[in-house]
Each structure stands twice: as C-alpha cells, then as structure tokens.
Amino acid sequence: MSLKIVDKPAGAPVHKRNPGYPLDLDWVERVRMNRSALERRANTIGARRTVKKDYQLAWLLRAITLLDLTTLNSDDTPGRVERLCAKARNPLRRDILEQLGMEGRIIRPGAVCVYHAFVKTAVGALEGTSIPVAAVSTGFPHGLAPLETRLGEIEASVQDGAQEIDIVIERGMVLRGDWQGLYDSVRAFRKACGAAHIKTILGTGELATQTNVAKASLVCMLAGADFIKTSTGKEKVNANLVTSLTMIRMIRWFAEETGIEIGYKPAGGIAKAADALRYMALMKEELGTHWLQPHLFRFGASSLLTDIERQLEHGLTGRYAADYRQPMV
Ligand SMILES: O=C[C@H](O)COP(=O)(O)O
C-alpha cells in the first residue's frame, strides 16, 4: 500500500513567517459574517461521504501528522507527560504499521502540547526526535493574569525549550471592540515568543458572534500570529465547523491581501476520527490540500489519536480493538 503522508514537492518554496502588519481599523470595520450562510455551508461538509473509502486510511495517517498531542489537565504529572511523549514517538502500534505496509516509516504528530510546568519534561522526553513542544502560556485558559506575568510565562516557556507557544487572548477586549488593545497585546506576545511560533487562541465560544470571531482572527493575524486557534478546550462551546469556516475564510482573505499563509488549529472536543476527516475536508475545499501540512494546520486534541488508531485497525481488519489495547497515557 502506498500512502503519501505529507505533500512536500521538491523545490517547494520555504514557508514565509508572518511578519505582522500595522493595525488597519478600516479593514477590521469592513468584516461582516452571516451566520446562517455559514451554517448552510458547514452543513454540506459531511453530508456526503467526506473522503472516499480507499483514501480514508491515508487521510487518517495524515491526521496523525497534523495532531498537537495534548494533555492540559489540572492533575497532569511528569509521568503522564512522559507517557504522552512516548506515544508521540510511536503514535501507532507496530502491528497496525505492519499491516499498513508502513514499518520503518516515521509517523510523528505535529507537536506535544502541555502546560508551561511540563515543558522541560516534554523536551527531555522527546530528545532526539524532531517533535516540537508547544506550551500553553499567558495564563491559560482565561488569559487574565497581569500582562507582565503572561509575558514572563512565554519567556520562561521558550527558555525551557518550547518551540511553539499557544497564547490566549482576552475575550473581553473583543467583546468591547478594543481592537487596539488586542493588537498591542498579541504584538507583545509575539515579540516575547522570539523564534518560537505563536498560536493565538481566540476562545471563540465566548466571543458572542461570528463577526467578532472574524474580526479577532484578523487582528491577531495583523499582529503577527503564525496560527489562529479556536479554543482552549475549557470553554462551554469549543471547535465547530461554523466557526472554522469563519476563521478559514479570514485566513484566505489575509493570504489574498498579504501573500502570507497563516495556520489554522481547531481545538477542543475533537475526539472522533470522523470529525477529523470533516475538518480536513473543509480545509481542502476552502484552502486546498496544500494547507493540510503541519506548518499550516493542527488539531488540538487530547483523545483523537485513540479513535484514529481504532478506526485504522477497523479499516484493516474489520474489527475494533478492545479499549485496553489503545491506552492514551
Ligand atoms: O488545545 C487543546 C485542547 O485543550 C484539547 O481539548 P480536548 O481535551 O477536548 O481534546
């Protein structure tokens, strides 16, 4: 079986990082989203078979490479983080890899995502792999600590070896329409990240309207975000296809205006392989398969890999494995 995991055509241009742009308030004011039109469009995703059966296994393998393998629990321990990193090193059971004809091939997730307190542990446990550690910094999940504290947390995470920083925005700034405040804070976060890539978590379930989600997406991209991310996983409403459509369309608009490609990270509540395929289909239809690469798309998910492994096994054998065969951590 030949499975193409990541499109990297020889001579493909190197990804250009978002340098950030001045805040264009006229552009922000022009942004409007029509929720019912978005809902109609989102309903078409998954209404028919999302991915042809023959390609499903390849898409599920691709999904693993797009995964920020995450543990963000208040009772996380170094031991749990180490087990998650061991899973990141070998995301699929050997027998599944063999049946796929993929033994000897390296399949790795996009990153391992942890709280700041566990960055050092994760960096140590992933040594010798190319898997980056992502830290949720800036007072995750609410983002309401003093600005200096949040900036200090970013610097500490980078110092400990995080190569990606998932920051949270202050939702109140969006609700008040304080676009300058949002822009200035994200700009400061981006500066504190230095070479580490910055993913801006919008907390979309708390932003009240799709127009707010769209405007916040734009302001974060203007401020230099490398990724825009939906949710912390702790809000009452987390990632969904309607909000994804809003954010993806802002990414498209931003790319048309600036030539800069921003990554997209749906996160929170994505636990089923079938959901992952729907998000991937949405990306493919709205932005093209080019966007389904780890530097442009990630799932933020704590349990998705378990179901992907289950569905891969089912696709190969027609049977589901018992849960104990696929423990997560
Ligand atoms: O950023 C990642 C999310 O916190 C993961 O959420 P989840 O536990 O619902 O998959």
The ligand as a Gaussian input file, in Angstrom:
#p B3LYP/6-31G(d) Opt

LIG

0 1
 O       -5.736000      22.692000      22.827000
 C       -6.214000      21.614000      23.028000
 C       -7.418000      21.328000      23.807000
 O       -7.307000      21.736000      25.133000
 C       -7.733000      19.868000      23.748000
 O       -9.073000      19.711000      24.051000
 P       -9.711000      18.236000      24.215000
 O       -9.193000      17.715000      25.522000
 O      -11.184000      18.489000      24.228000
 O       -9.273000      17.389000      23.070000

